[in-house]
Amino acid sequence: MAETNDRLWEKERLSHVRQELQDRLDELEPQVTGLADQAADIRKRFWEEVTINTGSYTDFEEAFYTINQQSRVLAERERVHKMLVQQWKSVNRLLPSPYFGRIDFKEKGINFTEQIYIGVSSFTDKEGLNFLIYDWRTPIASLYYDHASGPSSYETLMGRIEGNVELKRQFQIQGGQLLGMFDASETIGDALLQEVLSKGASSQMKSIVATIQKEQNAIIRDDRSRMLIVQGAAGSGKTSAVLQRVAYLLYKHRETVKADQMVLFSPNPMFASYISTVLPELGEENIQQTTFQEYLNYWLGSSLCPEDPLDQMEYVLTAGEEAGYAARLEGIRYKASAAFLEALKNYGQWLGREGIKFVGIRFREREFITSTQMRAQFSSYDEKLSLPSRILLLQEWLLKELTLLEKQERHADWVKEELNYLDADDFADVYRSLHKEKAVFEVAEQYAAREHTGKRADLDEGAFDFVEREEELLRRNIVKQMFKPLRQRVRKFKFVNVQATYEQLFVDEVAYKERTDGADVPPYWDEICKQTINMLHQNKLFHEDATPYLYVKEIIEGVRVNTDIRYVFVDEGQDYSVFQYEYIKKLFPRARMTVLGDFGQAIYMQSTELAAANSSLTGLYGEKETKLIRLLQSYRSTREIVEFTRAMLPGGEEIIAFDRRDQKPQLIQTGTADGQYDAFICRDVARLHAEGFQSIAIITKTAAESRIAYESLLAHGMEKLKLITKETERFEKGWMVIPVYLAKGVEFDAVLVYDASAERYSEEYDRKLLYTACTRAMHRLHLYAEKHWSPFVQALPEGLYEKRDEV
Ligand SMILES: Nc1ncnc2c1ncn2[C@@H]1O[C@H](COP(=O)(O)OP(=O)(O)OP(=O)(O)O)[C@@H](O)[C@H]1O
């Protein structure tokens, strides 16, 4: 009975709050449109109101004053309009579902229990005195996420507030209707989470604001660490938590930090599209999203073409039979290592003493300034100065030299010849400036004459030599134009041959050791050198060389920095090398960094272990400034799928499954009969679809395998199937074939691992690929093989799956 009363009471309150929201909306709407119209009107009539009369100084002043006045009114109207639009949007967002939680909190020493309703933004009553809804990011709202009922506390700017949570309640409100309410005695009750997690996958990630878990809340609200590292199991909500964190930080620091001062590194553009709706759903603007590759491409410019990381991945997975494969793999590993980073630091020292390669400045087949001259000039600078400072001095020297050479060059014969090719415009320009010059000349002559004789000078027409001055000016212009690109090259440091400077690291072992203060070389060094140089000679860079190359470039030219950015977030952080982290740190010197990842899904060779005791990531800002949070509970998949997948990973037993149940994963052995394989898959997709699963992914190991699978399944009549490639920009719901490395970070109702045979996944390296593929499944997981299962499947306890032998 009491429960029913509670529910009635909540229904009434909901309808009261909605009425208040509606009233506010009715109040705001005319203001919003009215102000927009007013601003538009002012903008349209701006110049009508202003009479510009510059006849006298007073007129001018008056015009100036009116313009100023008008633009101030306009700016104020626009500011108020923007604020009202924001309020209007926020009220609109609240109306269908004003809040999702309530806590009753009795503060210590105060004899009163406050009811706190929590929603996506705050809302007060008409008088502005009482909060009808608290924003989920307010300090008091953290009680909702962190504590079960009982003694609790929360942090405010003024210190810790202690008290007692007497009630914690969750609501399901949709379209203004109270559909359900649950009182939670333990953290956030499972009922709502169960409900949320049992839903189907969608083409866009959803906000988890109503069901944030305690350990996720710690990630969201951490505001102290310079570096926050989150090592979280597959599906533990890392990406979800980081997006909530962005919204939280934007709210907490709204006076000082704007969305464009945050940047998120995501694995690929498709992933970026997948998460793009979360922040707007929370009422915040999207932050800048990029991939590390975009940064590389931008900074390397057009002269060198770096390999795409996905192409590198495809090579690693498919080129096992090719000559030089083992050396390339060693190269990938070594060039991402801390040892190589150290070697490059030492190389920087060596370059400071000798060895930088310069490019001479050539002009019309002549060597103007040779690389030897540059080297001599460079070595004349004090060695105590940093390398980039000396390069700057050299740049200055070169620009001065060019000015001298430019002057000399005006008298060269080729300039005379060029005079013949000038067009009328060139002459007209010179003619105009000569006339101006003539006027100045005549005034100067008159002045000089008056000084000497006290009379006007009697200037004859020939006193100003037009012809001579004309040729002089024309020559000057011609040479100036020709020297422009030379100057530009110098300004862009093109006189340093970075390519040759990088290349000379890869001559042979002796040279390498000499230049890097005795660094050890990995196996296959000679072959690694050959492969690297071969690429450079084609003006290309292996992916593993791209960041080290930029690093060397910056050792010489100085570090590029972006001081605007205050927060950097790196998702799928295990896939970045220590080099890339070092680079990101330097690029954003004022930023705090949040890195989220899962070493269990570290499928790239350059991976970094996030949570290891001696992780290079901890070393980036030092232990004191670094905080590590581990997430062990997996939310994405059913208990059966988590139990199956975690058994694939050494140490996987620590992953905790959420208690949501469905079928066990199915292993389907198809036999070798022609066409049977794909026929089984088609049939299973149709069955899953009939069960109501809409997003179904057939996951392959490589892009090459994806293409073959796609063609073959298409031939079996699966017309609705889509092939996802690295060029796919938008993530859409449906049936798709996708290589595992593109499926990272996203999820599907059902996953069918196209070929989980021993032929496909047998190396230790394949374990994580298979794990990553299987952990994309939310509700159903099927694995297929013709004959022999991958050893990683064979090793699983039998009770974890159901076998379907179709042979
Ligand atoms: N607190 C939560 N409430 C509701 N759903 C949640 C919560 N945490 C995670 N989820 C859901 O679990 C799924 C996995 O979350 P997410 O993609 O953020 O995990 P992840 O750790 O980034 O995964 P992976 O590393 O495997 O890509 C998503 O569907 C997300 O909505």
The ligand as a Tripos MOL2 file, in Angstrom:
@<TRIPOS>MOLECULE
LIG
   31    33     1     0     0
SMALL
NO_CHARGES

@<TRIPOS>ATOM
      1 N1         27.0760    2.1270  -16.2900 N.pl3     1 LIG1
      2 C1         26.5470    1.6500  -17.3970 C.ar      1 LIG1
      3 N2         25.2370    1.6910  -17.5880 N.ar      1 LIG1
      4 C2         24.6650    1.2080  -18.7040 C.ar      1 LIG1
      5 N3         25.3530    0.6790  -19.7160 N.ar      1 LIG1
      6 C3         26.6810    0.6210  -19.5820 C.ar      1 LIG1
      7 C4         27.3540    1.0970  -18.4400 C.ar      1 LIG1
      8 N4         28.6770    0.9240  -18.6200 N.ar      1 LIG1
      9 C5         28.8140    0.3570  -19.8320 C.ar      1 LIG1
     10 N5         27.6260    0.1700  -20.4170 N.ar      1 LIG1
     11 C6         27.3560   -0.3960  -21.7280 C.3       1 LIG1
     12 O1         28.2870   -1.4200  -21.9700 O.3       1 LIG1
     13 C7         28.6690   -1.4310  -23.3320 C.3       1 LIG1
     14 C8         30.1700   -1.3230  -23.4380 C.3       1 LIG1
     15 O2         30.5860   -0.0320  -23.0730 O.3       1 LIG1
     16 P1         31.8490    0.6560  -23.7450 P.3       1 LIG1
     17 O3         31.8290    0.4770  -25.2150 O.co2     1 LIG1
     18 O4         31.9410    1.9950  -23.1790 O.co2     1 LIG1
     19 O5         32.9810   -0.2940  -23.1390 O.3       1 LIG1
     20 P2         34.5400   -0.3110  -23.4470 P.3       1 LIG1
     21 O6         35.1840   -0.6380  -22.1670 O.co2     1 LIG1
     22 O7         34.9460    0.9390  -24.1290 O.co2     1 LIG1
     23 O8         34.6010   -1.5540  -24.4170 O.3       1 LIG1
     24 P3         35.7390   -2.1050  -25.3970 P.3       1 LIG1
     25 O9         37.0640   -1.8640  -24.7790 O.co2     1 LIG1
     26 O10        35.4140   -3.5630  -25.4750 O.co2     1 LIG1
     27 O11        35.5070   -1.4400  -26.6880 O.co2     1 LIG1
     28 C9         27.9290   -0.2850  -23.9920 C.3       1 LIG1
     29 O12        26.7510   -0.7920  -24.5800 O.3       1 LIG1
     30 C10        27.5600    0.6190  -22.8300 C.3       1 LIG1
     31 O13        26.3920    1.3580  -23.0850 O.3       1 LIG1
@<TRIPOS>BOND
     1     1     2 1
     2     2     3 ar
     3     2     7 ar
     4     3     4 ar
     5     4     5 ar
     6     5     6 ar
     7     6     7 ar
     8     6    10 ar
     9     7     8 ar
    10     8     9 ar
    11     9    10 ar
    12    10    11 1
    13    11    12 1
    14    11    30 1
    15    12    13 1
    16    13    14 1
    17    13    28 1
    18    14    15 1
    19    15    16 1
    20    16    17 2
    21    16    18 1
    22    16    19 1
    23    19    20 1
    24    20    21 2
    25    20    22 1
    26    20    23 1
    27    23    24 1
    28    24    25 2
    29    24    26 1
    30    24    27 1
    31    28    29 1
    32    28    30 1
    33    30    31 1
@<TRIPOS>SUBSTRUCTURE
     1 LIG1         1 GROUP 0 **** ****
